[in-house]
Amino acid sequence: MLDALSLFNQELALLSELIPLWVKLVMVGVVCLALGSYSNSVIFRSPLSALASFERGVVEEYQVPRERCGYLNKWERFSHTGDKRSKCTKCGTKIRLSDNIPLLSYIYLRGSCRSCGERYSPRYVFAEGLFLVVGLASFYWVFGGVFSVDFLVFIGFALTSVFIFFIDLENRVICNSHSVAYQFLFVLFLVLSPVGEFITLDGFVQACSYLVFLHIMVNVPIAKLKGVDSAVGEGDLGLLLIGAALVSMVNNAFPMYELLQVFSVYLILLGVFALACFPFTDTKTGQIPAAPSILLVNATCLIGLLLV
Ligand SMILES: [Zn+2]
C-alpha cells in the first residue's frame, strides 16, 4: 500500500516538473475555490439531519409547535430531497450556475439572493477565500510548488477542519463523520510527510495525560457553573487528541523547550482563541463552541512544524 503511494508520489513529482509554476498555482487556486464552495454546502447541510432528528424527537415527546423547529423545517426543505442543486436558504429558488461562481458571484450580487434579496452570511465568501489562501500558501511555501500525495492529504485535512470549524461555530455540534475524517487524515499525513519523524509514543502519552487532567480540572467546573452537562463533548476530545500529538511533536522538534512549556503555550493560545469565539455562544443553552479554538491551535502547531 505504502509502496504504491510512494510510486504515485514519484509520478506526481515528475508531472510537476513538466508544468510551469504559474499554471500549477492557477490549478491549485481553481480546485481550492471549488472545494471552498463545496464546503459551504457541507457546512449548511451536514448538521441538519442530526439536529432535525433531535428536534423530531422533541416534537413527538413534548408537542412543541413545528414552526419552532428551525432545523427540522430546513431539513425538510433542503436535505431529504434527491435534488442536490444549491438553493437560496430563504426562498428556496434554485441558484443559477452563473450565480454560483465562488467569490465572484458573492461580490457581484453583493451577497444576496437574486430572487428574494435575502442577505447570505459572510461565511460563504469567507470560507471560499480562506480555503484559497490556505491552498495557495501551503502549496507554494510548505510543499515547494510540487504536487505530492502529502499535499493532497494536507488539503483533505484542511477541508475537514473547515467543515468542523464553521459547523461548530454556527450550530455547536460536530458531525462524527467529519471528526473521524479529521483524525484519519492527520494520521495518514503523519505517515506520509517528514513531520511524522517528530512523533514519539512517550511524548504523545504524556501530552494526553496533561490533556485529560486539564479537561477534568477546567472544563468540568465550568460546565457545572453554567449548569450544563458538559462543556467539551466527545467530538472536541477527538480534536484535542490530535492537539496532544502535535504538542508532543513540537516538543520533539524544539528540544530547548520542556513539554510543560509547550503545553502552556498551547493552552494560552487555546484560551485566546476561545475568547474570540465567545460572541458565538448559544444564548439559550449558554454553550460556547469549543472546536474552532482547538482547530486554530492545532493548525498553528502544524504550520509551525511544517515550516521547521
Ligand atoms: Zn432567495
Boltz pocket constraint, residues with backbone or C-beta under 6 A from the ligand:
constraints:
  - pocket:
      binder: B
      contacts: [[A, 88], [A, 89], [A, 90], [A, 91], [A, 92], [A, 93], [A, 113], [A, 114], [A, 115], [A, 116], [A, 117], [A, 118]]
      max_distance: 6.0
